[in-house]
Amino acid sequence: MAEIFYSQASAEKLRGRVVVLTGGGQGIGAALVGLLHGLGAHVFFGDWDKGKGQHVERTMGLQKSPNGGSVHFVPLDVRDYQSQLALFEGAYQKHGRVDVAISCAAVTEPGGWFEPEDLNLKTVRTEPLKLKENIDINLTSVLSFSRIALAYMKESKSAEPVAFSKSIILVSSIAGITEAPGLFAYSSGKHGVIGLMRALRPWAPVKYGVRANAICPWATDTQLLAGVRERWVQEKMPMNQPADVARIIIQCAADASLNGKAVFVSGGRGFDTEEGVERTQPQWMGKENSAIFQRGQEILGLGDNWTDHDITKSKL
C-alpha cells in the first residue's frame, strides 16, 4: 500500500480557505477544527450536541489563530437536509465560497437488534427504526452532504491566478473496507461511503473540478472505541489519536494530487487501500475478467446514461 504522509507545507495551503465540517463537537472532528483553525482556515462546523459544539467554538475563540483562522458553530442534525443546507449557506454568505467539505459525523452500532437473545418471532415484529436511523446518519446524510457541497463549490469563484484544488473528504471506517462482525448497520453505512467516494472519484473532478477522498480510521481513541479500549491498550495494539486522523484528512484536503483514495489510518499512519485493490484486480477478478471489465468501464465512461433523466426532471 502507498503511504500518505502529512506535510506541513501542504497543510499551510489551507490558510484562508473556507471549510465546512459535520461532526466537529468531539473526537476526530473536534481535533480537526482545532488544527484547521491553527492553520488559518475559516471553519464552519455543525454537531448535534449543542453544548459540545459551543465548547469547541469558545475554546477556539480563546486561542487566537496565528494565521487568522476563525471558527463558527451551528447546531446540526445531519438527517435534516435543510439543516445541512443552512451550514453551507452560512459559510457561503460570509465568504462567498466553500473550498473544502468534510463529512465526519457518525454514530456507532445500536445494540439489541440482531443478537440471538434479543431476536425472536415476537421481537422481529418491531420495525428496527434504530437501524434505519443509523443508516440515515452514517450514509444517507453523507450522500446529501456531498450533493450540497458540489452545489456550493460550483458557485464558488476565485480570483487567484492558480485556483485552489477543492475537495470533499468523507470519513468512513476500517469497517467500510473490511469485515466487521456485529456491526450490521454501521458497516453497511461505512461501506456505502466508500461506494459514494468511488462514484465521485472519476466524475466530480471532470464535472465540478472537485476531488473526493475517503478516510478509514482503525482503532482511534474516541467515544466509539469505549467498549474495547481497555483490552486494546492491554494488548498493545496500535491506536490513533484523533489528531493523527485529522492530519491525514488535512493532507487529503490540501494535496491536489490526492483523489479517489480510501486512506486506512492505523497507529497514526495513513495508507491508500485503493491502490492495492486496483493493482491486484487481475488476481482477484481474473486476468480475462479484469481486461473485459476495464473495457466495459471505458464504454460506460462517466455514467451519463445511467440516470433516469425523465424521472429526475419530473420531480423538479
Residue, then its C-alpha position, 0 to 999 in steps of 0.5 A: m500500500a502507498e503511504i500518505f504522509y502529512s506535510q506541513a507545507s501542504a497543510e499551510k495551503l489551507r490558510g484562508r480557505v473556507v471549510v465546512l465540517t459535520g461532526g466537529g463537537q468531539g473526537i476526530g472532528a473536534a481535533l480537526v477544527g482545532l488544527l484547521h483553525g491553527l492553520g488559518a482556515h475559516v471553519f464552519f462546523g455543525d454537531w448535534d450536541k449543542g453544548k459540545g459544539q459551543h465548547v469547541e467554538r469558545t475554546m477556539g475563540l480563546q486561542k487566537s489563530p496565528n494565521g487568522g483562522s476563525v471558527h463558527f458553530v451551528p447546531l446540526d442534525v445531519r438527517d435534516y437536509q435543510s439543516q445541512l443546507a443552512l451550514f453551507e449557506g452560512a459559510y457561503q454568505k460570509h465568504g462567498r465560497v466553500d473550498v473544502a467539505i468534510s463529512c465526519a459525523a457518525v454514530t456507532e452500532p445500536g445494540g439489541w437488534f440482531e443478537p440471538e437473545d434479543l431476536n425472536l418471532k415476537t421481537v422481529r415484529t418491531e420495525p428496527l427504526k434504530l437501524k434505519e436511523n443509523i443508516d440515515i446518519n452514517l450514509t444517507s446524510v453523507l450522500s446529501f452532504s456531498r450533493i450540497a457541497l458540489a452545489y456550493m463549490k460550483e458557485s464558488k469563484s476565485a480570483e487567484p491566478v492558480a485556483f485552489s484544488k477543492s475537495i470533499i473528504l468523507v470519513s468512513s471506517i476500517a469497517g467500510i473496507t473490511e469485515a466487521p462482525g456485529l456491526f450490521a448497520y454501521s458497516s453497511g453505512k461505512h461501506g456505502v461511503i466508500g461506494l459514494m467516494r468511488a462514484l465521485r472519484p472519476w466524475a466530480p473532478v471532470k464535472y465540478g473540478v472537485r476531488a473526493n477522498a475517503i478516510c478509514p480510521w482503525a482503532t482511534d481513541t474516541q467515544l466509539l472505541a469505549g467498549v474495547r479500549e481497555r483490552w486494546v491498550q492491554e494488548k498493545m495494539p496500535m491506536n490513533q489519536p484523533a489528531d493523527v486522523a485529522r492530519i491525514i484528512i488535512q493532507c487529503a484536503a490540501d494535496a491536489s494530487l490526492n483523489g479517489k483514495a480510501v486512506f486506512v489510518s492505523g497507529g497514526r499512519g495513513f495508507d491508500t487501500e485503493e491502490g492495492v485493490e486496483r493493482t491486484q484486480p487481475q488476481w482477484m477478478g481474473k486476468e480475462n475478467s479484469a481486461i473485459f471489465q476495464r473495457g466495459q468501464e471505458i464504454l460506460g465512461l462517466g455514467d451519463n446514461w445511467t440516470d433516469h433523466d425523465i424521472t429526475k426532471s419530473k420531480l423538479 
